[in-house]
Amino acid sequence: MKSTFTKKNYYILVSGIILIALGYILMIGGGSKDPNEFNPEIFSFQRITLAPLVCLLGFVTIIVAIMWRPKSESAQVSK
């Protein structure tokens, strides 16, 4: 019985999961220790733009990992 995923699919999948985790790590912080004091750091470029883009890239990478199909052996032999 042959597996649907190859070794390359798993590498791409793990890299996507790592990208998503990195995006969530980039979102951490920016809060204030005093609830009556506002900290504008919560609206930094890292938390508002960079982190969601890294997460989105991770989800796209996972979709690529699922859809990735290696070229068939007959197509490689004919070249």
C-alpha positions in Angstrom: 0.0 0.0 0.0 1.5 3.3 -1.2 1.1 6.5 1.0 -0.4 9.5 -0.6 2.1 11.8 0.9 5.8 11.6 0.0 8.7 12.7 2.2 8.7 16.1 0.4 5.0 16.6 1.3 5.8 16.1 4.9 8.7 18.6 4.8 6.4 21.2 3.2 3.7 20.5 5.7 6.0 20.8 8.7 7.4 24.1 7.3 3.9 25.4 7.0 3.1 24.5 10.6 6.3 26.2 11.7 5.4 29.4 9.8 1.9 29.5 11.5 3.5 29.1 14.9 6.0 31.8 14.1 3.1 34.1 13.1 1.4 33.5 16.4 4.6 34.1 18.3 5.0 37.4 16.5 1.5 38.5 17.7 2.4 38.0 21.3 2.8 41.0 23.6 2.0 44.6 23.3 -0.2 44.6 26.4 0.0 47.0 29.3 0.8 45.9 32.9 -1.6 48.5 34.2 -5.2 48.1 32.8 -5.8 51.9 33.2 -2.9 52.7 30.9 -2.9 52.4 27.1 0.1 50.9 25.3 0.3 51.9 21.6 2.8 49.1 21.0 -0.2 46.8 20.5 -0.7 48.4 17.1 2.9 47.9 15.8 3.8 46.8 12.3 4.9 43.4 13.6 1.5 42.6 15.2 -0.9 44.2 12.7 0.8 43.4 9.4 3.8 41.0 9.6 2.3 38.4 11.9 -0.9 37.9 9.9 1.1 37.7 6.6 3.4 35.0 8.1 0.3 33.0 9.3 -1.3 33.4 5.9 1.9 32.2 4.2 1.9 29.2 6.5 -1.7 28.3 5.6 -0.8 28.6 1.9 2.2 26.4 2.4 0.1 23.7 4.0 -2.3 23.8 1.1 0.6 23.4 -1.3 1.8 20.4 0.9 -1.6 18.8 0.5 -1.9 19.4 -3.2 1.8 18.6 -4.1 2.1 15.6 -6.4 5.4 14.4 -7.6 5.9 14.0 -11.3 5.2 10.5 -12.4 8.1 8.2 -13.2 7.1 7.7 -16.8 7.2 11.5 -17.4 10.7 11.7 -16.0 12.0 8.7 -18.0 10.8 10.2 -21.3 12.9 13.4 -20.9 
